[in-house]
Amino acid sequence: MSSPASSVVPSGAEPVWIVPLPEHGWYDHVRLKRVFGAAGTRHQVVLVDMRKLLVCADRDNTDYVLKPVNEWHSGKVRGIREFLDPENERIPEMPYVTVTKRRAPGLFGWLGLDHEGVVAFRNGQHRTRYLAEAGARWMPVEVHEREAVLLREVCGAPDDARTALRPDPGAN
């Protein structure tokens, strides 16, 4: 946990990612665990830049895209805040996404020269938008292994944040 970005902390048998929240008044971090943590899973954890991820998610015209957090009703905000509270015994799962690339709007897209990433949430869109509003700059998400390279390409966090995900060898 030496980095101010995100870090991995062993918790029993499975790692737990710590995501700092510099602009949150209720707590200063959240803990997240993998969705598909079993050995042999065909999913990977990718550390994403929140801004890039939400830009790509807002392009999704096939799934439900949420309104900004400040437009949610107070019960929804309170519920997600309580769900993510690091004092809870239960550790929430990180968001699970899929990613594709499509032609970008405009002439260069029409000609097939310009493309853009599109992210769809399978789970965790409320978490993601709440954490972005709370000031998270990076967070881990889970994606199928065949989409991991593309997700890093279109939404990947800076190298210093990715490095912070390496488990601390002295923590075991």
N, C-alpha and C positions, 0 to 999 in steps of 0.2 A: 504494500500500500504506500509506496514511496512517491508515487507520482500524483500530481493534482488532477490528472485526467481520469481515466477509468482504470481500475485494477482488478485483479483476480485474487480472491482470498479463499483458500480451501475451507470447506465447511463439511466435515465428515467425509463422505466419498465423492461429493460433487463440488466443482468450483462455484463460487459466487462472485459475480461482477459487482463492483462498487461504482456507482455513477454519482459524481458530485453535483450538487445543486446550489450554485453560488447565489442565486436570486430567490431562494425559497425561504419563507418565514417560518415554516413549520418544522422542517428538519433539513440538514445540510447534505444528505445523500440518500440514495435508495440502493437496495440490493436486488439483483436479478439472477435467475438461474436459467439453465438451458431448458428448452421445450423437449428436445430429443437428446437426452443425455446418455442413453444406453450405449454400450460398446457396439461398434459396427454400424452406427447410424450413418445415414447418407446425407447428413446435414452438417453445416459448418456455422460457426459463430463469426460474424464480420463486424468490426467496429466501424460505425458509420458517423459521418458528420450530420448533425441534426438538421441543419439548414438545407443541405443537399437532399437528404432523405425526404423532407417534407415538400420540397419543390417537385421531386419525382412522384411522390404520393398524390399531390394535387393534380397531376396530369392523368390520373387513373379515371377513366370515364366509364368503367364497367363495374366498379365496386362503390360501396358507401364511403364517401369522404366527409369527415366531420367538419363542423364549423369550428372557428377559433374558440379556445377555452373560455375567453371572457364572454362568450355567447351561450355557454352551457348554463343550465339551471343550477341553483346552489346545491341541491341534493346530489347531483352528478359530480360536481367538483368535490364536495365533502366525501362522497363515496370513494372516488379514485384516490384522494389524498389519504384516506384511512387504509385503503387497500395496499398502497405503496409504502406506508410508514415502516421504517426500518426497525421499529420496536416490536412489530408483529413477529410472532414465531414463524409463521408461514412466509416463505420467500416467493415473491411473484416470478412468473416466467418472463423472459425477455420476449419482445415481439417476434413474430414469425411472419416473414414476407416472401413474396415472389418478385422477380424483376425481369423486365423485357426491354427491348430497344425498339423504337419505331421511328419512322421518318419525321423529322422536325417540320413544323409549319413553315411556309414560305417557299420561295423558289428553289433554294438549295435542297430543302427537304423533298420537294416534289421531284427534283432531278435525282434523288437518292444519294446526295452528297453530304447531307447533314442529318444526324440522328440525335434522339434524346432518350434518356432513361425514363421508364415508367415503373413505379413500385406499387404493388397491391398488398394490403395487409390481409393476412389470414387470421391473425390474432394480434392484439396489442396496439391498435390505433389510438385508443383513449390514453393508454399509458404514454405512448410516444408524444402525443400532442401536449399532454400535461407536463411531462418532463422538459419538453422544449420551452414551454411557458415558464417553468421553474428555473430556467437558465442552464440546463444541461447542454453542453456543446457537442458531446459524443456519447454514443451508447452502443452496446452490443445488440445485434439482432441475429436471428437464426434464419438460414436460407438453405435450400437444397444445394448439395455440393456442385451440381452442374450450373448453378446460377451465381456461385460465390465470386468468381472472377469478374463477371459483369457488375455485380453489386459493388465490389471494391472500385471498379473503374468509374462508375457514375455517382457513387455516394460515399466512397471510402473516406475515413477520417485521416488526418495528417499522420505521418510516420511516427511522430512523438506520442500520439495517442495510442496507435497500434502497439507500439513497444510496451506501453504501460499494461497491456493485457497479459504479458508473460507472468506466469505464477512466480512468486517469490520462493526460491529454493530453500531459504532458511525458515519458511513458515510451516513446513511439514513436521 
